[in-house]
Amino acid sequence: MNIGVLSSTSSFHHLAQLFTNTAGVDNVFHYGANKALEETSVYHTRPLEIPYEKLSDELAQHILSEIGKDKVDFLLASGIPVPSCSALHNGLKELGIPYFFVSEKLTGLELDKNFTKKMLTKLGIPVSPGEQVDGKYLYENFKNIPRPFVVKLNYRYQYGRQTCIVNDENYNEVYLELFSDRVEAAPRVTNIPLNTNIHLEKFVNLKREYSYHLVSNATGWKYLGTARDYKKIEDGDLGFNCVSMGAYNVDDVDPRVHEYADKIINYLKDHGYVYKGIMFLGIGVDENDVPVVLEINTRAGDPELQVILGSIENNIADLFLACSTDSPIPDIVHNDKKCVTIRLVNTLYDWNWPASFLPKLNPCPDNIILGLEGTEQFRIKHSVVTTWDTTHEQASKTLYDYLDKQHVGQYRYRRDIGILR
């Protein structure tokens, strides 16, 4: 079996490595692989400059040409830029190559938070209350809005800061962060114009949050797994939100969330949209133990996917082949492994400023997997280490025993991943 992986994310670099050690896999072709990665007899890098905005038609044609030459049996991809490229969808269909990622239309479930909130409310699924405003309104009224409140930005990445919780302690800092002039003459919400849509939400005091993942195709859907991640950049869940500093797998999912997922997938199907790909629901449990859907994401979480994959007993090549070819998805069997991921990020966590170099880490032992993010060696924005054990605490200790002996230069990592509940 030849598998294509189109991604520059650390989660899909991790997935590609798992494929190379999976029965029945002959070759893994990694399109968008970081140039620093080493090839093996099974793992083959195909470096590409994959922009985070949207794939160009020219790059899509190049990717399609490579995929055709490599004769892949199916293709997986991460993130929104790839599903948003209609040329890639059309080209894969013309080549007759099965693939597993959502349609361009369905990326709107993640990009348009206002639309998603309305759909969930229509389905009777609890959501955090809020309203849609534009950047100008937020700029002019920011300091007068009763605190605490939550700002959610519709734009895809926002350099890892899509969600800002504003309270009495941090409101001035968040204001400056959101409305810094940067190099433009006019104020902007991070890197998007003031006329963009923004979702303001009432702050809901949550007991805990988790990321619920599922896989779906034309035959139905199956629960993939769940993880809790650490959004805050500093120990003790302090500092601003970032792209996530680490995660661990969990199994305490409220059965109602499975019902939410079923309602969403079937609602889309009833309206002519077959959801094909990975979906994850951001779930918050409120003070009354009611699971609330905070957001829908039309992709896998990073670094949540890594710990979820560690808890799956299935042959993952067979699993994703079935998903890609619209064959019945097999029942997903979970094991008892406790998995933890820890992310290394640039000390100045701002994706406007790529890190100069990730210091060369010592080779990982067999029980640690290193996933790299980025497309070029000098543009590695962060990396993720993952391991597993009988307890999350022991898994965390294994990772820290390794990381604490490395020179990480301008990078940093949280010290309480897998330990802080």
Contacts in CASP RR format, 6 or more apart in sequence:
PFRMAT RR
TARGET T0000
AUTHOR 0000-0000-0000
METHOD contacts of the structure
MODEL  1
MNIGVLSSTSSFHHLAQLFTNTAGVDNVFHYGANKALEETSVYHTRPLEI
PYEKLSDELAQHILSEIGKDKVDFLLASGIPVPSCSALHNGLKELGIPYF
FVSEKLTGLELDKNFTKKMLTKLGIPVSPGEQVDGKYLYENFKNIPRPFV
VKLNYRYQYGRQTCIVNDENYNEVYLELFSDRVEAAPRVTNIPLNTNIHL
EKFVNLKREYSYHLVSNATGWKYLGTARDYKKIEDGDLGFNCVSMGAYNV
DDVDPRVHEYADKIINYLKDHGYVYKGIMFLGIGVDENDVPVVLEINTRA
GDPELQVILGSIENNIADLFLACSTDSPIPDIVHNDKKCVTIRLVNTLYD
WNWPASFLPKLNPCPDNIILGLEGTEQFRIKHSVVTTWDTTHEQASKTLY
DYLDKQHVGQYRYRRDIGILR
1 24 0 8 1.000
1 25 0 8 1.000
1 26 0 8 1.000
1 73 0 8 1.000
1 317 0 8 1.000
1 321 0 8 1.000
2 26 0 8 1.000
2 27 0 8 1.000
2 28 0 8 1.000
2 29 0 8 1.000
2 70 0 8 1.000
2 71 0 8 1.000
2 72 0 8 1.000
2 73 0 8 1.000
3 16 0 8 1.000
3 19 0 8 1.000
3 25 0 8 1.000
3 27 0 8 1.000
3 28 0 8 1.000
3 29 0 8 1.000
3 72 0 8 1.000
3 73 0 8 1.000
3 74 0 8 1.000
3 75 0 8 1.000
3 76 0 8 1.000
3 317 0 8 1.000
3 320 0 8 1.000
4 28 0 8 1.000
4 29 0 8 1.000
4 30 0 8 1.000
4 31 0 8 1.000
4 67 0 8 1.000
4 70 0 8 1.000
4 72 0 8 1.000
4 74 0 8 1.000
4 75 0 8 1.000
4 76 0 8 1.000
5 12 0 8 1.000
5 15 0 8 1.000
5 16 0 8 1.000
5 19 0 8 1.000
5 28 0 8 1.000
5 29 0 8 1.000
5 30 0 8 1.000
5 31 0 8 1.000
5 75 0 8 1.000
5 76 0 8 1.000
5 77 0 8 1.000
6 31 0 8 1.000
6 32 0 8 1.000
6 50 0 8 1.000
6 63 0 8 1.000
6 75 0 8 1.000
6 76 0 8 1.000
6 77 0 8 1.000
6 78 0 8 1.000
6 82 0 8 1.000
7 13 0 8 1.000
7 30 0 8 1.000
7 31 0 8 1.000
7 32 0 8 1.000
7 50 0 8 1.000
7 76 0 8 1.000
7 77 0 8 1.000
7 78 0 8 1.000
7 79 0 8 1.000
7 82 0 8 1.000
8 32 0 8 1.000
8 33 0 8 1.000
8 34 0 8 1.000
8 50 0 8 1.000
8 373 0 8 1.000
8 374 0 8 1.000
8 375 0 8 1.000
9 78 0 8 1.000
9 79 0 8 1.000
9 302 0 8 1.000
9 373 0 8 1.000
9 374 0 8 1.000
10 302 0 8 1.000
10 303 0 8 1.000
10 306 0 8 1.000
10 343 0 8 1.000
10 371 0 8 1.000
10 372 0 8 1.000
10 373 0 8 1.000
10 382 0 8 1.000
10 383 0 8 1.000
10 384 0 8 1.000
11 78 0 8 1.000
11 300 0 8 1.000
11 301 0 8 1.000
11 302 0 8 1.000
11 303 0 8 1.000
11 304 0 8 1.000
11 305 0 8 1.000
11 306 0 8 1.000
11 371 0 8 1.000
11 384 0 8 1.000
12 76 0 8 1.000
12 77 0 8 1.000
12 78 0 8 1.000
12 300 0 8 1.000
12 305 0 8 1.000
13 30 0 8 1.000
13 33 0 8 1.000
13 34 0 8 1.000
13 37 0 8 1.000
13 371 0 8 1.000
13 372 0 8 1.000
13 373 0 8 1.000
14 305 0 8 1.000
14 306 0 8 1.000
14 309 0 8 1.000
14 369 0 8 1.000
14 371 0 8 1.000
14 384 0 8 1.000
14 386 0 8 1.000
15 76 0 8 1.000
15 305 0 8 1.000
15 309 0 8 1.000
15 316 0 8 1.000
16 28 0 8 1.000
16 30 0 8 1.000
16 33 0 8 1.000
16 43 0 8 1.000
17 43 0 8 1.000
17 369 0 8 1.000
17 371 0 8 1.000
18 309 0 8 1.000
18 316 0 8 1.000
18 369 0 8 1.000
19 25 0 8 1.000
19 28 0 8 1.000
19 316 0 8 1.000
19 317 0 8 1.000
20 28 0 8 1.000
20 40 0 8 1.000
20 42 0 8 1.000
20 43 0 8 1.000
22 315 0 8 1.000
22 316 0 8 1.000
22 317 0 8 1.000
23 315 0 8 1.000
23 317 0 8 1.000
24 315 0 8 1.000
24 317 0 8 1.000
25 42 0 8 1.000
25 317 0 8 1.000
26 42 0 8 1.000
27 42 0 8 1.000
27 44 0 8 1.000
27 70 0 8 1.000
28 42 0 8 1.000
28 43 0 8 1.000
28 44 0 8 1.000
29 44 0 8 1.000
29 46 0 8 1.000
29 66 0 8 1.000
29 67 0 8 1.000
29 70 0 8 1.000
29 72 0 8 1.000
30 37 0 8 1.000
30 43 0 8 1.000
30 44 0 8 1.000
30 45 0 8 1.000
30 46 0 8 1.000
31 46 0 8 1.000
31 48 0 8 1.000
31 63 0 8 1.000
31 66 0 8 1.000
31 67 0 8 1.000
32 45 0 8 1.000
32 46 0 8 1.000
32 47 0 8 1.000
32 48 0 8 1.000
32 50 0 8 1.000
32 375 0 8 1.000
33 45 0 8 1.000
33 46 0 8 1.000
33 47 0 8 1.000
33 375 0 8 1.000
34 45 0 8 1.000
34 47 0 8 1.000
34 372 0 8 1.000
34 373 0 8 1.000
34 374 0 8 1.000
34 375 0 8 1.000
34 376 0 8 1.000
34 377 0 8 1.000
34 380 0 8 1.000
35 45 0 8 1.000
35 47 0 8 1.000
35 375 0 8 1.000
35 376 0 8 1.000
35 377 0 8 1.000
36 372 0 8 1.000
36 376 0 8 1.000
36 377 0 8 1.000
36 380 0 8 1.000
37 43 0 8 1.000
37 45 0 8 1.000
37 372 0 8 1.000
39 45 0 8 1.000
44 70 0 8 1.000
46 66 0 8 1.000
46 70 0 8 1.000
47 375 0 8 1.000
47 376 0 8 1.000
48 59 0 8 1.000
48 62 0 8 1.000
48 63 0 8 1.000
48 375 0 8 1.000
49 59 0 8 1.000
49 375 0 8 1.000
49 376 0 8 1.000
50 59 0 8 1.000
50 81 0 8 1.000
50 82 0 8 1.000
50 375 0 8 1.000
51 81 0 8 1.000
52 81 0 8 1.000
52 156 0 8 1.000
52 157 0 8 1.000
53 81 0 8 1.000
54 81 0 8 1.000
54 84 0 8 1.000
54 85 0 8 1.000
55 63 0 8 1.000
55 81 0 8 1.000
55 82 0 8 1.000
55 84 0 8 1.000
55 85 0 8 1.000
55 87 0 8 1.000
55 88 0 8 1.000
57 85 0 8 1.000
57 87 0 8 1.000
60 85 0 8 1.000
60 87 0 8 1.000
60 88 0 8 1.000
60 91 0 8 1.000
61 87 0 8 1.000
63 88 0 8 1.000
64 88 0 8 1.000
64 91 0 8 1.000
64 92 0 8 1.000
64 95 0 8 1.000
67 75 0 8 1.000
67 92 0 8 1.000
67 95 0 8 1.000
67 97 0 8 1.000
68 95 0 8 1.000
68 97 0 8 1.000
72 97 0 8 1.000
73 97 0 8 1.000
73 98 0 8 1.000
73 321 0 8 1.000
74 97 0 8 1.000
74 98 0 8 1.000
74 99 0 8 1.000
74 100 0 8 1.000
74 320 0 8 1.000
74 321 0 8 1.000
74 324 0 8 1.000
74 325 0 8 1.000
75 92 0 8 1.000
75 97 0 8 1.000
75 98 0 8 1.000
75 99 0 8 1.000
75 100 0 8 1.000
75 324 0 8 1.000
76 99 0 8 1.000
76 100 0 8 1.000
76 101 0 8 1.000
76 320 0 8 1.000
76 324 0 8 1.000
77 83 0 8 1.000
77 99 0 8 1.000
77 100 0 8 1.000
77 101 0 8 1.000
78 101 0 8 1.000
78 299 0 8 1.000
78 300 0 8 1.000
78 302 0 8 1.000
79 101 0 8 1.000
79 299 0 8 1.000
80 107 0 8 1.000
80 110 0 8 1.000
80 111 0 8 1.000
80 156 0 8 1.000
80 298 0 8 1.000
80 299 0 8 1.000
81 156 0 8 1.000
82 88 0 8 1.000
82 101 0 8 1.000
83 89 0 8 1.000
83 101 0 8 1.000
83 102 0 8 1.000
83 103 0 8 1.000
83 104 0 8 1.000
83 106 0 8 1.000
83 107 0 8 1.000
83 298 0 8 1.000
83 299 0 8 1.000
84 104 0 8 1.000
84 107 0 8 1.000
85 104 0 8 1.000
86 104 0 8 1.000
89 103 0 8 1.000
89 104 0 8 1.000
92 99 0 8 1.000
98 321 0 8 1.000
98 324 0 8 1.000
98 325 0 8 1.000
98 326 0 8 1.000
99 324 0 8 1.000
100 215 0 8 1.000
100 217 0 8 1.000
100 276 0 8 1.000
100 277 0 8 1.000
100 278 0 8 1.000
100 320 0 8 1.000
100 323 0 8 1.000
100 324 0 8 1.000
101 276 0 8 1.000
101 277 0 8 1.000
101 278 0 8 1.000
101 299 0 8 1.000
102 275 0 8 1.000
102 276 0 8 1.000
102 277 0 8 1.000
102 279 0 8 1.000
102 298 0 8 1.000
102 299 0 8 1.000
103 273 0 8 1.000
103 276 0 8 1.000
105 273 0 8 1.000
106 268 0 8 1.000
106 273 0 8 1.000
106 275 0 8 1.000
106 298 0 8 1.000
107 298 0 8 1.000
108 115 0 8 1.000
108 116 0 8 1.000
108 298 0 8 1.000
109 115 0 8 1.000
109 116 0 8 1.000
109 119 0 8 1.000
109 279 0 8 1.000
109 296 0 8 1.000
109 298 0 8 1.000
110 116 0 8 1.000
110 156 0 8 1.000
110 295 0 8 1.000
110 296 0 8 1.000
110 297 0 8 1.000
110 298 0 8 1.000
110 299 0 8 1.000
111 154 0 8 1.000
111 155 0 8 1.000
111 156 0 8 1.000
112 154 0 8 1.000
112 197 0 8 1.000
113 132 0 8 1.000
113 152 0 8 1.000
113 154 0 8 1.000
113 199 0 8 1.000
113 295 0 8 1.000
114 132 0 8 1.000
114 154 0 8 1.000
114 197 0 8 1.000
114 199 0 8 1.000
116 295 0 8 1.000
116 296 0 8 1.000
117 127 0 8 1.000
117 130 0 8 1.000
117 199 0 8 1.000
119 264 0 8 1.000
119 267 0 8 1.000
120 127 0 8 1.000
120 264 0 8 1.000
120 293 0 8 1.000
120 296 0 8 1.000
121 127 0 8 1.000
123 260 0 8 1.000
123 263 0 8 1.000
123 264 0 8 1.000
123 267 0 8 1.000
124 263 0 8 1.000
125 260 0 8 1.000
125 263 0 8 1.000
125 264 0 8 1.000
125 293 0 8 1.000
126 286 0 8 1.000
126 290 0 8 1.000
126 291 0 8 1.000
126 292 0 8 1.000
126 293 0 8 1.000
127 292 0 8 1.000
127 293 0 8 1.000
127 294 0 8 1.000
128 150 0 8 1.000
128 201 0 8 1.000
128 202 0 8 1.000
128 204 0 8 1.000
128 292 0 8 1.000
128 294 0 8 1.000
129 201 0 8 1.000
129 202 0 8 1.000
130 199 0 8 1.000
130 200 0 8 1.000
130 201 0 8 1.000
130 202 0 8 1.000
131 199 0 8 1.000
131 200 0 8 1.000
132 197 0 8 1.000
132 198 0 8 1.000
132 199 0 8 1.000
132 200 0 8 1.000
133 197 0 8 1.000
133 198 0 8 1.000
133 199 0 8 1.000
133 200 0 8 1.000
134 194 0 8 1.000
134 195 0 8 1.000
134 196 0 8 1.000
134 197 0 8 1.000
134 198 0 8 1.000
135 189 0 8 1.000
135 194 0 8 1.000
135 195 0 8 1.000
135 196 0 8 1.000
135 198 0 8 1.000
136 194 0 8 1.000
136 195 0 8 1.000
138 151 0 8 1.000
138 178 0 8 1.000
138 189 0 8 1.000
138 198 0 8 1.000
138 200 0 8 1.000
139 179 0 8 1.000
139 187 0 8 1.000
139 189 0 8 1.000
139 194 0 8 1.000
142 166 0 8 1.000
142 171 0 8 1.000
142 175 0 8 1.000
142 178 0 8 1.000
142 179 0 8 1.000
143 171 0 8 1.000
143 175 0 8 1.000
145 166 0 8 1.000
145 200 0 8 1.000
147 166 0 8 1.000
147 167 0 8 1.000
147 168 0 8 1.000
147 171 0 8 1.000
147 203 0 8 1.000
148 165 0 8 1.000
148 166 0 8 1.000
148 167 0 8 1.000
148 168 0 8 1.000
148 203 0 8 1.000
149 166 0 8 1.000
149 200 0 8 1.000
149 201 0 8 1.000
149 202 0 8 1.000
149 203 0 8 1.000
150 163 0 8 1.000
150 164 0 8 1.000
150 165 0 8 1.000
150 166 0 8 1.000
150 200 0 8 1.000
150 201 0 8 1.000
150 202 0 8 1.000
150 203 0 8 1.000
151 163 0 8 1.000
151 164 0 8 1.000
151 166 0 8 1.000
151 174 0 8 1.000
151 178 0 8 1.000
151 198 0 8 1.000
151 199 0 8 1.000
151 200 0 8 1.000
151 201 0 8 1.000
152 162 0 8 1.000
152 163 0 8 1.000
152 198 0 8 1.000
152 199 0 8 1.000
152 200 0 8 1.000
152 201 0 8 1.000
152 295 0 8 1.000
153 161 0 8 1.000
153 162 0 8 1.000
153 163 0 8 1.000
153 164 0 8 1.000
153 189 0 8 1.000
153 190 0 8 1.000
153 192 0 8 1.000
153 196 0 8 1.000
153 198 0 8 1.000
153 199 0 8 1.000
154 196 0 8 1.000
154 197 0 8 1.000
154 198 0 8 1.000
154 199 0 8 1.000
155 162 0 8 1.000
155 190 0 8 1.000
155 191 0 8 1.000
155 192 0 8 1.000
155 196 0 8 1.000
157 243 0 8 1.000
157 351 0 8 1.000
158 190 0 8 1.000
158 191 0 8 1.000
158 192 0 8 1.000
159 190 0 8 1.000
159 191 0 8 1.000
159 350 0 8 1.000
159 351 0 8 1.000
159 352 0 8 1.000
160 241 0 8 1.000
160 242 0 8 1.000
160 243 0 8 1.000
160 351 0 8 1.000
161 177 0 8 1.000
161 190 0 8 1.000
161 240 0 8 1.000
161 241 0 8 1.000
161 242 0 8 1.000
162 241 0 8 1.000
163 231 0 8 1.000
163 241 0 8 1.000
164 174 0 8 1.000
164 177 0 8 1.000
164 178 0 8 1.000
164 240 0 8 1.000
164 241 0 8 1.000
165 203 0 8 1.000
165 241 0 8 1.000
166 174 0 8 1.000
167 203 0 8 1.000
170 239 0 8 1.000
170 240 0 8 1.000
173 240 0 8 1.000
174 240 0 8 1.000
177 190 0 8 1.000
177 240 0 8 1.000
178 189 0 8 1.000
178 190 0 8 1.000
179 187 0 8 1.000
179 188 0 8 1.000
179 189 0 8 1.000
180 187 0 8 1.000
180 188 0 8 1.000
180 190 0 8 1.000
181 187 0 8 1.000
181 188 0 8 1.000
182 188 0 8 1.000
182 191 0 8 1.000
186 194 0 8 1.000
187 194 0 8 1.000
188 194 0 8 1.000
189 196 0 8 1.000
189 198 0 8 1.000
191 352 0 8 1.000
204 284 0 8 1.000
204 286 0 8 1.000
204 292 0 8 1.000
205 286 0 8 1.000
205 287 0 8 1.000
206 284 0 8 1.000
206 285 0 8 1.000
206 286 0 8 1.000
206 287 0 8 1.000
206 292 0 8 1.000
207 284 0 8 1.000
207 285 0 8 1.000
207 286 0 8 1.000
207 287 0 8 1.000
207 289 0 8 1.000
208 228 0 8 1.000
208 284 0 8 1.000
208 285 0 8 1.000
209 228 0 8 1.000
209 282 0 8 1.000
209 283 0 8 1.000
209 284 0 8 1.000
209 285 0 8 1.000
209 294 0 8 1.000
210 226 0 8 1.000
210 227 0 8 1.000
210 228 0 8 1.000
210 250 0 8 1.000
210 253 0 8 1.000
210 282 0 8 1.000
210 283 0 8 1.000
210 284 0 8 1.000
211 226 0 8 1.000
211 227 0 8 1.000
211 228 0 8 1.000
211 229 0 8 1.000
211 247 0 8 1.000
211 280 0 8 1.000
211 281 0 8 1.000
211 282 0 8 1.000
211 283 0 8 1.000
211 301 0 8 1.000
211 304 0 8 1.000
212 223 0 8 1.000
212 225 0 8 1.000
212 226 0 8 1.000
212 253 0 8 1.000
212 257 0 8 1.000
212 261 0 8 1.000
212 280 0 8 1.000
212 281 0 8 1.000
212 282 0 8 1.000
212 283 0 8 1.000
213 223 0 8 1.000
213 224 0 8 1.000
213 225 0 8 1.000
213 226 0 8 1.000
213 227 0 8 1.000
213 278 0 8 1.000
213 279 0 8 1.000
213 280 0 8 1.000
213 300 0 8 1.000
213 301 0 8 1.000
213 304 0 8 1.000
213 305 0 8 1.000
213 308 0 8 1.000
214 221 0 8 1.000
214 222 0 8 1.000
214 223 0 8 1.000
214 224 0 8 1.000
214 225 0 8 1.000
214 261 0 8 1.000
214 265 0 8 1.000
214 278 0 8 1.000
214 279 0 8 1.000
214 280 0 8 1.000
214 281 0 8 1.000
215 221 0 8 1.000
215 222 0 8 1.000
215 224 0 8 1.000
215 277 0 8 1.000
215 278 0 8 1.000
215 279 0 8 1.000
215 319 0 8 1.000
215 323 0 8 1.000
215 329 0 8 1.000
215 332 0 8 1.000
216 222 0 8 1.000
216 265 0 8 1.000
216 275 0 8 1.000
216 276 0 8 1.000
216 277 0 8 1.000
216 279 0 8 1.000
216 329 0 8 1.000
217 274 0 8 1.000
217 276 0 8 1.000
217 277 0 8 1.000
217 322 0 8 1.000
217 323 0 8 1.000
217 324 0 8 1.000
217 326 0 8 1.000
217 327 0 8 1.000
217 329 0 8 1.000
218 274 0 8 1.000
218 276 0 8 1.000
218 326 0 8 1.000
219 326 0 8 1.000
219 327 0 8 1.000
219 328 0 8 1.000
219 329 0 8 1.000
220 265 0 8 1.000
220 328 0 8 1.000
220 329 0 8 1.000
221 261 0 8 1.000
221 262 0 8 1.000
221 265 0 8 1.000
221 275 0 8 1.000
221 329 0 8 1.000
222 329 0 8 1.000
222 330 0 8 1.000
222 331 0 8 1.000
222 332 0 8 1.000
223 253 0 8 1.000
223 258 0 8 1.000
223 261 0 8 1.000
223 332 0 8 1.000
224 278 0 8 1.000
224 308 0 8 1.000
224 312 0 8 1.000
224 332 0 8 1.000
225 249 0 8 1.000
225 253 0 8 1.000
225 308 0 8 1.000
225 311 0 8 1.000
225 312 0 8 1.000
225 332 0 8 1.000
225 334 0 8 1.000
226 249 0 8 1.000
226 250 0 8 1.000
226 251 0 8 1.000
226 253 0 8 1.000
226 308 0 8 1.000
227 247 0 8 1.000
227 248 0 8 1.000
227 249 0 8 1.000
227 250 0 8 1.000
227 301 0 8 1.000
227 304 0 8 1.000
227 305 0 8 1.000
227 307 0 8 1.000
227 308 0 8 1.000
228 247 0 8 1.000
228 248 0 8 1.000
228 250 0 8 1.000
229 244 0 8 1.000
229 245 0 8 1.000
229 246 0 8 1.000
229 247 0 8 1.000
229 303 0 8 1.000
229 304 0 8 1.000
230 237 0 8 1.000
230 244 0 8 1.000
230 245 0 8 1.000
230 246 0 8 1.000
230 247 0 8 1.000
230 414 0 8 1.000
230 416 0 8 1.000
230 417 0 8 1.000
230 420 0 8 1.000
231 237 0 8 1.000
231 241 0 8 1.000
231 242 0 8 1.000
231 244 0 8 1.000
231 245 0 8 1.000
232 238 0 8 1.000
232 239 0 8 1.000
232 240 0 8 1.000
232 241 0 8 1.000
232 242 0 8 1.000
232 245 0 8 1.000
233 239 0 8 1.000
233 240 0 8 1.000
233 241 0 8 1.000
233 242 0 8 1.000
233 245 0 8 1.000
233 345 0 8 1.000
233 349 0 8 1.000
233 414 0 8 1.000
234 414 0 8 1.000
235 414 0 8 1.000
235 415 0 8 1.000
235 416 0 8 1.000
235 420 0 8 1.000
236 414 0 8 1.000
236 416 0 8 1.000
236 420 0 8 1.000
237 420 0 8 1.000
242 345 0 8 1.000
242 349 0 8 1.000
243 302 0 8 1.000
243 343 0 8 1.000
243 345 0 8 1.000
243 382 0 8 1.000
244 301 0 8 1.000
244 302 0 8 1.000
244 303 0 8 1.000
244 304 0 8 1.000
244 343 0 8 1.000
245 342 0 8 1.000
245 343 0 8 1.000
245 345 0 8 1.000
245 413 0 8 1.000
245 414 0 8 1.000
245 417 0 8 1.000
246 303 0 8 1.000
246 340 0 8 1.000
246 341 0 8 1.000
246 342 0 8 1.000
246 343 0 8 1.000
246 384 0 8 1.000
246 414 0 8 1.000
246 417 0 8 1.000
246 418 0 8 1.000
247 303 0 8 1.000
247 304 0 8 1.000
247 306 0 8 1.000
247 307 0 8 1.000
247 340 0 8 1.000
247 341 0 8 1.000
247 417 0 8 1.000
248 307 0 8 1.000
248 338 0 8 1.000
248 339 0 8 1.000
248 340 0 8 1.000
248 341 0 8 1.000
248 392 0 8 1.000
248 395 0 8 1.000
248 417 0 8 1.000
248 418 0 8 1.000
249 307 0 8 1.000
249 308 0 8 1.000
249 310 0 8 1.000
249 311 0 8 1.000
249 337 0 8 1.000
249 338 0 8 1.000
249 339 0 8 1.000
251 334 0 8 1.000
254 283 0 8 1.000
254 285 0 8 1.000
254 289 0 8 1.000
254 291 0 8 1.000
256 291 0 8 1.000
257 281 0 8 1.000
257 283 0 8 1.000
257 291 0 8 1.000
260 281 0 8 1.000
260 291 0 8 1.000
260 293 0 8 1.000
261 279 0 8 1.000
261 281 0 8 1.000
264 275 0 8 1.000
264 279 0 8 1.000
264 281 0 8 1.000
264 296 0 8 1.000
265 275 0 8 1.000
265 279 0 8 1.000
268 274 0 8 1.000
268 275 0 8 1.000
269 275 0 8 1.000
276 323 0 8 1.000
276 326 0 8 1.000
277 298 0 8 1.000
277 323 0 8 1.000
278 299 0 8 1.000
278 300 0 8 1.000
278 305 0 8 1.000
279 296 0 8 1.000
279 297 0 8 1.000
279 298 0 8 1.000
279 299 0 8 1.000
280 296 0 8 1.000
280 297 0 8 1.000
280 299 0 8 1.000
280 300 0 8 1.000
280 301 0 8 1.000
280 304 0 8 1.000
281 293 0 8 1.000
281 295 0 8 1.000
281 296 0 8 1.000
281 297 0 8 1.000
282 293 0 8 1.000
282 294 0 8 1.000
282 295 0 8 1.000
282 296 0 8 1.000
282 297 0 8 1.000
283 291 0 8 1.000
283 292 0 8 1.000
283 293 0 8 1.000
283 294 0 8 1.000
284 291 0 8 1.000
284 292 0 8 1.000
284 293 0 8 1.000
284 294 0 8 1.000
285 291 0 8 1.000
285 292 0 8 1.000
286 292 0 8 1.000
302 373 0 8 1.000
302 384 0 8 1.000
303 341 0 8 1.000
303 343 0 8 1.000
303 384 0 8 1.000
303 386 0 8 1.000
306 339 0 8 1.000
306 341 0 8 1.000
306 369 0 8 1.000
306 384 0 8 1.000
306 386 0 8 1.000
307 339 0 8 1.000
307 340 0 8 1.000
307 341 0 8 1.000
307 386 0 8 1.000
308 339 0 8 1.000
309 316 0 8 1.000
310 335 0 8 1.000
310 337 0 8 1.000
310 339 0 8 1.000
310 386 0 8 1.000
310 388 0 8 1.000
311 334 0 8 1.000
311 335 0 8 1.000
311 337 0 8 1.000
311 339 0 8 1.000
312 319 0 8 1.000
312 332 0 8 1.000
312 333 0 8 1.000
312 334 0 8 1.000
312 335 0 8 1.000
313 333 0 8 1.000
313 334 0 8 1.000
313 335 0 8 1.000
314 330 0 8 1.000
314 332 0 8 1.000
314 333 0 8 1.000
318 330 0 8 1.000
319 329 0 8 1.000
319 330 0 8 1.000
319 332 0 8 1.000
321 327 0 8 1.000
322 328 0 8 1.000
322 329 0 8 1.000
322 330 0 8 1.000
323 329 0 8 1.000
336 390 0 8 1.000
337 388 0 8 1.000
337 389 0 8 1.000
338 388 0 8 1.000
338 389 0 8 1.000
338 390 0 8 1.000
338 391 0 8 1.000
338 392 0 8 1.000
338 394 0 8 1.000
338 395 0 8 1.000
339 386 0 8 1.000
339 387 0 8 1.000
339 388 0 8 1.000
339 392 0 8 1.000
339 395 0 8 1.000
340 386 0 8 1.000
340 387 0 8 1.000
340 388 0 8 1.000
340 392 0 8 1.000
340 395 0 8 1.000
340 396 0 8 1.000
340 399 0 8 1.000
340 417 0 8 1.000
340 418 0 8 1.000
341 384 0 8 1.000
341 385 0 8 1.000
341 386 0 8 1.000
341 417 0 8 1.000
342 384 0 8 1.000
342 385 0 8 1.000
342 396 0 8 1.000
342 399 0 8 1.000
342 400 0 8 1.000
342 403 0 8 1.000
342 413 0 8 1.000
342 414 0 8 1.000
342 417 0 8 1.000
343 382 0 8 1.000
343 383 0 8 1.000
343 384 0 8 1.000
343 413 0 8 1.000
344 358 0 8 1.000
344 382 0 8 1.000
344 383 0 8 1.000
344 384 0 8 1.000
344 385 0 8 1.000
344 403 0 8 1.000
344 408 0 8 1.000
344 411 0 8 1.000
344 412 0 8 1.000
344 413 0 8 1.000
345 381 0 8 1.000
345 382 0 8 1.000
345 411 0 8 1.000
345 412 0 8 1.000
345 413 0 8 1.000
346 353 0 8 1.000
346 354 0 8 1.000
346 355 0 8 1.000
346 381 0 8 1.000
346 382 0 8 1.000
346 410 0 8 1.000
346 411 0 8 1.000
347 410 0 8 1.000
347 411 0 8 1.000
347 412 0 8 1.000
348 410 0 8 1.000
351 381 0 8 1.000
354 378 0 8 1.000
354 379 0 8 1.000
354 380 0 8 1.000
354 381 0 8 1.000
355 379 0 8 1.000
355 380 0 8 1.000
355 381 0 8 1.000
355 382 0 8 1.000
355 410 0 8 1.000
355 411 0 8 1.000
356 378 0 8 1.000
356 410 0 8 1.000
357 377 0 8 1.000
357 378 0 8 1.000
357 380 0 8 1.000
358 372 0 8 1.000
358 380 0 8 1.000
358 383 0 8 1.000
358 411 0 8 1.000
359 406 0 8 1.000
359 407 0 8 1.000
359 408 0 8 1.000
359 409 0 8 1.000
359 411 0 8 1.000
361 370 0 8 1.000
361 383 0 8 1.000
361 406 0 8 1.000
361 408 0 8 1.000
362 402 0 8 1.000
362 405 0 8 1.000
362 406 0 8 1.000
364 370 0 8 1.000
364 385 0 8 1.000
364 402 0 8 1.000
365 402 0 8 1.000
367 387 0 8 1.000
367 388 0 8 1.000
367 398 0 8 1.000
368 385 0 8 1.000
368 386 0 8 1.000
368 387 0 8 1.000
368 398 0 8 1.000
368 399 0 8 1.000
368 402 0 8 1.000
369 385 0 8 1.000
369 386 0 8 1.000
369 387 0 8 1.000
370 383 0 8 1.000
370 384 0 8 1.000
370 385 0 8 1.000
371 383 0 8 1.000
371 384 0 8 1.000
371 385 0 8 1.000
371 386 0 8 1.000
372 380 0 8 1.000
372 383 0 8 1.000
373 380 0 8 1.000
373 381 0 8 1.000
373 382 0 8 1.000
373 383 0 8 1.000
373 384 0 8 1.000
374 380 0 8 1.000
374 381 0 8 1.000
382 411 0 8 1.000
385 399 0 8 1.000
385 402 0 8 1.000
385 403 0 8 1.000
386 399 0 8 1.000
387 395 0 8 1.000
387 398 0 8 1.000
387 399 0 8 1.000
388 395 0 8 1.000
389 395 0 8 1.000
389 398 0 8 1.000
392 418 0 8 1.000
392 419 0 8 1.000
393 418 0 8 1.000
393 419 0 8 1.000
395 418 0 8 1.000
396 417 0 8 1.000
396 418 0 8 1.000
396 419 0 8 1.000
399 417 0 8 1.000
400 415 0 8 1.000
403 413 0 8 1.000
END
